[in-house]
Amino acid sequence: MRLDLLSCLFVASASASVLSSGRYRLKPYTLNLESEVPRMLQLISNTHLPEAPEYPGLSSDAGIPLSTLKSLRTQWLTQFDWKKEQASINKYPQFTAEIEGLTVHFVHKKSSARNAIPLILFHGWPGSFLEFLPLIDNLTKEGKTSNGKPVSFDVIVPNLPGFGLSSAPPGNWTNQDTARVFNTLMTDVLGYKKYATHGTDWGCATAYDLYDSYNSTVRATHLASLPFVPLTPDQLAAEGIALDALETFEEESFVEWSTNGYAYFQQETTKPNTIGLALYDNPVGQLAYMGEKFLNWSDPRAGTGPSVLTHNEILTSVSLYYLTKSFISSGFIYYQNRFATNYTKAKTDAPLLFSSFKYNILFWPAALVKQTGNLVVYKNHDFGGHFPALDNPPAMISDLREIGCYWK
């Protein structure tokens, strides 16, 4: 009788899983964008750039240097191999699901450990799911927390709506809508009862909204950015927040960016369609626009030491944007959303972990992060920038594993 009951329960559970998968049209996905590559390369080849800089001697403060763009363009034409990059991407198990009328693309790689922590990682702009591929294999393997506790993860890496292989959302879409969709993905589609989140850039808004609004299912979050506008030096002083030498450097970098590196932000928040249409079918234009961000927002040592943020990585990312025709829709995340200016605390007791990196363009000291959640870990790294999963993968892996210290 007991055996029959267990069999019935198993069948019922399996049937529910199948029904859920059917409802959301969950299915495996293999990336194949090769048919569009010849035209992309033809456009790159036919693009005329100036013979010499219009104003010689300008630094990268004025935008991407002509010599850098020419070098990247030459590498794109002579050394870059999309077929090879695509094969490397396809080593990771990918899926699509239909949620609220959106096609959501994601990687889902499971650990062999029975007690693995489900962890969903959210990118920002000009990133994509590619940003986190260097972390996946190590996170799914068993590692150790700082106190020696074994930890491993089931890793889920989606493209945000409108990015890469995820379809564009409606025009009035918000970060809160994105959070709702991904809670559905984690709970209803993939069947996790609880999970952890990570986010950087715009992805931090999704991760934080999940942390704040879905506190019964999201039981830890790790962030490398906050969805709150950083404070100026005067504002920090008014709050009585003192900074050490590394933090002072980071705050000065934020001031520099907010003074001289903010033009793209104003463009995207007010007229995203203009820049989107101007560069929609211009791969070299997209490379200039997004490549500048990858170069200027990263550690100057990018591509050396622990960093895997090479020029080839930049070309892969820009190629994905162009080949998936997501340049316009991805930019609308700025138009549809804003970072908050009023710091509020999340409605949860779940642990919050935060990692800061020296060359990030944005900076939040621990005292500010503490105002937004149950801060249990704050780490500040001397190597890395705005794309830490590419700029310093070992630090990101180590910091994410600290979730295991607080997981219940």
N, C-alpha and C positions, 0 to 999 in steps of 0.2 A: 504493500500500500504506500509506504513512504517513498519507495523507488518510483512508483507511478506518479506520485505527487511532484517529486523533483523533476521528473521527465516533463510533466505538464508545465511546470514553472519555467523550465528551460525553453520549451517550445514557445510558450507565451512571450518570454523575453526576446527570443530570436525573431518571432513574428513581429513584435513591436518595433524591433530594430529595422527589419526589412521594410515595414510600413513607413517608418520615419525616413529611411533612405529614399523610398519611392516618392514620398510626398515632396521631398526637397530635390529630387532628381540628382542625388549624389552619384557621381561617376568619375572614374579615373581620367586623367588628362595627360596627354603627351604634347609638349611644345613643338610646334613645327611652323616656322615663319619663313622658311627658305624661299618660297615663291616670290616674296617681296624684296629679297636681298639684291638681285641684279639691278632692279630699278633704283634702289637706294644707292648702290655703288655708282651707278651712272650719274645720278644727281650730284653725288660728292665729287666725282671726277669733273663734271661740267661746271662746277661752281668756281667763279672767278673771284679771287681775293686780290687786294692791292699788292703791287710789287714791293712797296716799302711802306713803313708806318706813316700815317698822315702827320703825326707829331712825334718825331723820334725822341727817345729818352723817357717817355712816360712809363711810370711803374704800373703794376697790376691794379693799383688803386683806381685807375681810370677804366678798368675792365680787362678782359682777357687780352694779353699781348698778341699782336699779329704773328710773331715768331712762334708762340706756343700753339696758336690755332693752326698754323701751317704744318707744324710738326705732328700734331694730332691727326690732321687730315691726311698727311702722307702715311702715317701708321695705319689709319683706317683702310686706306687703299692698298697698301703693300704687305702688311703683316697681319692685320686683324682677320680672324676666321670665324664668322658667325656659326658655321656648321659645327665647329669644334666647341664653341661656347654653348651652343644649344644642346649638344650631347652631354656636356658636363652638367648643365642644369637638369636634364632629364634623368640624371642618376638619382634625383630626389623624387619620392613618390608625390605626385601632384593630383589634385582633384578639382572638380567644380561642383557647386551646389546652387540651386535656385532658391533664394530667400527674398521675400517681399518684392518679387519682380526683378531682382538683380541676379546676375550671374556672378558668383563669388569664386575666385580662383585662389587656391591655397596649396601649400606643401603640408603634408601630415606624415611625419616620421615618428614611429613609436620606439620606445626603449624596450629592451628585453626584460627589464626589471618590472616585477608585478606592482611595486609601490611607486612607480614613476609619477612625477608631478606633471599634470598637463600644463603647458606653458604656451601662450600665444603671443607672438612678437609683432609689433606694429611699426611700420616705417613711416617716413614723412616725404616731403618734396625737397629735392628732385630724386628721391629714392624709389625703391620698389621692393618686392620680396627678395630680389637678388642681394640686397644689403645684408641679409642674415644668413645666407647660405654658408659662409665660413664658420658659423657657430654650431650648425645642426649636428654634425657627427659627434663632436665632443660633448654636447649637451645630452644626447641620447645615450652615451656611454656612462657607466657609473663613475662618478668622481667623488670628491670629498669636500665638505664644507670646512670653514676655518677651524671648527671645533672637532673635526674628524668624523663627522656623520656622513655615511654614504648617501649620495643623492644622484638622481638621473631624471630625465624629463621626456615626456611625449611632447614633441615640438610641432607647433602649428604656425605657419608663416603665410598669412594672406596678403594679397594685394588689396589695398583700400579701394572702395568704390571709385571708379573713374581712373584708376591707375592700372597700367599694364593690361593684364588679362581679365580683370574684373570690369564689368560693364559700368557705364556712366550712370550716376543716380539722377533723380529728378532735380529740377532747378532749385527747389527750396530745401534741399537736403542739408542736415546738420551733423555735427559730430555725435550728438546724442542718438540720431538715427543710425549712424554707423555702429555705435556701441550696441544698440539693440539687435542689429543684424548679427553681430559677431557673438553676442551672448546666445542667440538662437543657434548659431553654428556650433558653438562649443557644447551646449546642453542638449538641444533637440536633435541636431544632425549627427554629432559625434558621440553623444551620450555621456559626457562627463558631468558628474554631479557638482564638482568644484574644480577650480583651476586658478592659475596665476597669469598675470599679464605683464608685458613690458612694452614701453613705447618711447620713441624719440621724435623730435620735431612734431609734425601734426599727429603722428602716431601716439604721442604722449597724451593728447586730448582724448583719443579713443580709449586708451588704457586707463586713464584717470576717470573718465565717465563710467566705465565698467566698475572700477574700484569703488566709486561713490554711489552708484545707483543699483548695483547688483551685488550687494554685500553678502548675500547668502550663498552665492556661487563663486564670486571672486574672493579668494581668501589670502591673496598676497599680490602686491604689484611692485615692479621695479621700473624706475624711470631714469632717463638720461636728459630729459627736459621736463618742464612744467607747463601746463596750459594757462599760465598766469604771466603777465608781462613782467619782465625783470625790473628791478628798481635801479634808479640812478644812484651815484655816490651820495648825493645830498639826501635822498630818501632813505638810504641805508643808515646814514649817520643819524637821521631823525628817529629811526627805529632803534638806535643804540647798538647797531650791528657792526662790530669791528672785524677787519679782514687781515689775514696773514699775507705773506709775500706772494704766494701762489694765487690766492684769492684776489689780491689787488691787481695782479696781472690779468686775471680772467675778467674782472670788472672793467678794467681799462679796455680790454678787447671788445666787450659788449658796447661800451660807449663809442668806440671807433666804428663798429658795425652800424650802430643805430644812427650815427652821424653821416657816414660815408658809404655804407653798404646796404642801405634800406630802400633804394629806388625800386628794385624789383618787387618788393613787398607792397609798395604803394600802387605799382602798376597792376599787380595781381588782385589786390583787394578792390580796385576801382574799375579797371578796364581789362579783365582777363581775356575777353574775346579778341581784343585788338592784337595783343602780342600772340595769342593763340593762333589766330588766322594768319598773321604775318609769317609765322614760322612753321605752320602746319605741315607743309610739304617741302621743307628746307632742312635736311639733316645737318648740314654744316652750320646753319643758323641755330638749330637746337643745341648742337655741340658747343657753340660759342656761349650761348645763354646758360645752359646747365653745367657745362664743363667748368666755367668760371667759378661756380659755386662749389663744385667738388674740390677744385684746387685751392680756392681762397678760404674755405671754411674748415680745412683739414690741417693736421699737423704739418709744418714745413718739411718734416722728415718722412712724409707719406711715401709708401712704397719701399721703405727700409725698415729694419728691425722687425717688430711684430706686425707692422702695417701691411695689408694686402691691397691697399688703395693705389693701384698702379694706373698708368694711362690706359692699359688694356681693360681694366675694370671700368673706367669711365666710358670707354667706347662701347662696352657691352651694355651698360646702363642706358646710354643715349640711343643705341640701336634698338633696345627694347621699347623705349618710348616712341621712336619713329615707326617701327614695324607694327606696333599695336595701335597706332594712331590715337594715342592717349595724351598727347601734349596739351590739347585744349581742355579736356575734361579734368585732368589732374590739377590744372591751375585754378579751377573754379572752387577748390577747397578753401582758398583764401577769400574769395568773394562771398561764400556762403557762411563763413565762420569768423569768429574773432577770439583772440586770447583774452581772458578776463583780467581786469585791473584790480578788482577787489578780491583779496585772498580769503578764501573760505576753507573750512575743514571738511573733509569727506565724511559722510555719514556711515562710518564703519570702524570697527576695531581691528581690522585686518592689518598686518604689517606693511609698511611702506619702506622700500629700499631705494637709494638714489646714488647715481654715479655721475661725477663731474669730470670733465676732461679739459686740460689746459687750453687747448686751441679751439674750443667751442666758441661760437660767436655769441652765445647766450650764457648767462651765469646766474645761478641761484645759490647763495650760501645756505648752510644747514639750517640756520635760524629761520629762513624763509620757508624752506621745504617743510620744516616742522609745523608750520602754520596750516599746512594743507592735508595732513594725515598723520597716522600713527608711525612716525619715523623711527626706525630701529637701526638702520645702517646708512651712513653717509660716507662715501669714499671719493677722494679727489686724486686724479691721476695726472702725472707730469707728462705723459705721452698720449696723444689722441686729440681728436677734434669733434666736429659736428656729426660725423658718421663713425661712431666708435666701434661698431661691429666690423667695419672694414679697416679702421685706423688702428685699433688695438684689440683684436679678437681675444687674446689671452686674458686681458683684464675684464672684458665683458663676460667671458665664460666664468671666470672666478667670482665675479660679483653676482651673477645670476645664480650660481650655485649656493650663495648665501641664503637664498629663499628657503633652502632645506633646513636651516637652523630654526626657522619659525613656522614651518608648515605643520598644520594639525589636521 
